[in-house]
Structure formats: structure tokens, C-alpha cells
């Protein structure tokens, strides 16, 4: 696996709001004994390394640390870490998600040209860190299985999305989703499961 992003210093990496220098402290706070501190750190991480479904170079390094925490017996709130990992695993790059929008491409092309870059270069960089995120995510897919039955509907819905993207790497993914659908009380989650099942069938 290429590790160029994961091995860089935080100050060299960027997230949704610029420099990722704030991420190490947030990762520490994510495992604080204080619940409010953990919640604030989780909210901040959702806002910067996974911004509305978009991931960044800093997300690669953060994901490695999140997986280590998730596997640790000292993890204080494994469900919150699991939902953050699952969201990142199902995330996408900005240009991969919005690359077909000509207006956005024109705006960013102008900005990037002033910085000595181009959309083509950014898309190539995105492809690299998205590949790394997908590869790292594979190792924790089996560990996310129990959270499909979480008491939190949002956790269940997020894990369903991961099931759809990584179903080829999750044993009996289709059967597990059907089983969850048979007992799922949330209409929103049920719709997400049905979409996932339809998507898996089409592949």
C-alpha cells in the first residue's frame, strides 16, 4: 500500500478547512473520559476530515489512528469511533463527487491555477488517497458488522451504506441486510437497506 499521505506530518496535510494541525488533539479528545469532550471532538472531526461526505489527504492519516483506537481495548466509545470510520470508508473526494459540475470545475480551475496546480492534478491526488482509504477500510469491515444492530438508527443507516460499497468483502452481506430489514423499525433505515439490496443485486 502506498503511504505517502499517512506518513506525512499533520502540518503538511489538509482537510476541509485548511491545515490539519488541529486533528491530533481532536483524536486524543475523541477518547476522553469526559462525554462532552468526546462529542465535541467527534463533531469537529466529522466537520473537517469528513465534510458532508467528502474526505481529504488528512483523512488518510486520521483513519489510520482511528482504526488503532477502534481496535484498542482502551477505546472509551467504540460506537462513535465506528460511525466515524464507517463514514470515512463510504466517503468520496470533492472532484470525484462534483467533477461533472462545469460551474464548480471552472471556479476551482481558476483557484488552482493561481496555486500552480490543476483539476487534473487534484483528481490524480484524490485517486491516490481514496485508494488508500478504501484499502485501510477493508481491514475493519468485519468489525463493523455488530453495529448493523446498534440501538442508534443513524449508526445502522451509516453501516448499511458501508455494506453497499464493500459488500464483496463482507461475508453474507446480502443475507445480513435482508435479516436487518425484517426487524428494522426506522423507515429511513429501511429505505437505505432496500436501496443497498437493489444496488448489490445490480452488480
Secondary structure, DSSP 8 states (H G I E B T S, - for coil): ---TTTTS-GGG-EETTEE-TTHHHHHHHTT-SSHHHHHHHHHHHHHHTEETTEE-HHHHHHHHHHHHHHHSTT-S-HHHHHHHHHHHHT-B-HHHHHTT-HHHHHHHHHHHHHTT--HHHHHHHHHHHHHHHHHHHHTTHHHHGGGGG-S-HHHHHHHHHHHHHHGGGSTTHHHHHHHHHHH---HHHHHHHHHHHHHHHH-
